Amino acid sequence: MHAGRGAPERAETDRELAAFLNIEQTLRVDRVASSTRLTTITVVVFLILSLMLSVILAVFGRRELMQLSKV
């Protein structure tokens, strides 16, 4: 057996692993950013819909109370 014969193959494997890990890290960062953006949009939409429903109920409730006070 010759010593060091597998060193070039090992170095190539290490380079491929490092490249793969870099790509996976980049994809992970992209997924986290996308997830954060989607969560923010979801919360904002929920809050807007809740506010709109509250306003609608308040307007109708006030209208009903005004009609009752006329009776």
C-alpha positions as CSV (number, residue, x, y, z in Angstrom):
1,M,0.0,0.0,0.0
2,H,1.2,3.5,-0.8
3,A,0.6,6.1,1.9
4,G,-1.4,9.1,0.8
5,R,-2.9,7.6,-2.3
6,G,-6.5,8.4,-1.1
7,A,-5.6,11.9,-0.1
8,P,-6.7,13.5,-3.4
9,E,-10.0,11.6,-3.3
10,R,-10.5,12.7,0.3
11,A,-9.8,16.3,-0.6
12,E,-12.3,16.2,-3.5
13,T,-14.9,14.7,-1.2
14,D,-14.3,17.4,1.4
15,R,-14.7,20.1,-1.3
16,E,-17.9,18.6,-2.5
17,L,-19.2,18.4,1.0
18,A,-18.3,22.0,1.7
19,A,-20.0,23.1,-1.5
20,F,-23.1,21.1,-0.6
21,L,-23.3,22.5,2.9
22,N,-22.9,26.0,1.5
23,I,-25.8,25.5,-0.9
24,E,-28.0,24.0,1.9
25,Q,-27.2,26.9,4.2
26,T,-28.2,29.4,1.5
27,L,-31.4,27.5,0.9
28,R,-32.1,27.4,4.7
29,V,-31.7,31.1,5.0
30,D,-34.0,31.6,2.0
31,R,-36.7,29.4,3.6
32,V,-36.4,31.2,6.9
33,A,-36.8,34.6,5.2
34,S,-39.8,33.3,3.2
35,S,-41.4,31.8,6.4
36,T,-40.9,35.1,8.3
37,R,-42.5,37.1,5.4
38,L,-45.5,34.7,5.2
39,T,-46.0,34.8,9.0
40,T,-45.9,38.6,9.0
41,I,-48.4,38.8,6.1
42,T,-50.7,36.3,7.8
43,V,-50.7,38.3,11.1
44,V,-51.3,41.6,9.3
45,V,-54.2,40.2,7.3
46,F,-55.8,38.7,10.4
47,L,-55.5,42.0,12.3
48,I,-57.0,44.0,9.4
49,L,-59.9,41.5,9.0
50,S,-60.5,41.6,12.8
51,L,-60.5,45.4,12.8
52,M,-62.9,45.5,9.8
53,L,-65.3,43.1,11.5
54,S,-65.2,45.1,14.7
55,V,-66.0,48.3,12.9
56,I,-68.8,46.7,11.0
57,L,-70.3,45.3,14.2
58,A,-69.9,48.6,16.0
59,V,-71.7,50.5,13.1
60,F,-74.6,48.1,13.0
61,G,-74.8,48.0,16.8
62,R,-74.9,51.8,17.0
63,R,-77.6,51.9,14.2
64,E,-79.7,49.4,16.2
65,L,-79.3,51.4,19.4
66,M,-80.2,54.6,17.6
67,Q,-83.4,53.0,16.2
68,L,-84.3,51.7,19.6
69,S,-83.9,55.1,21.2
70,K,-86.4,56.6,18.7
71,V,-89.1,54.1,19.8
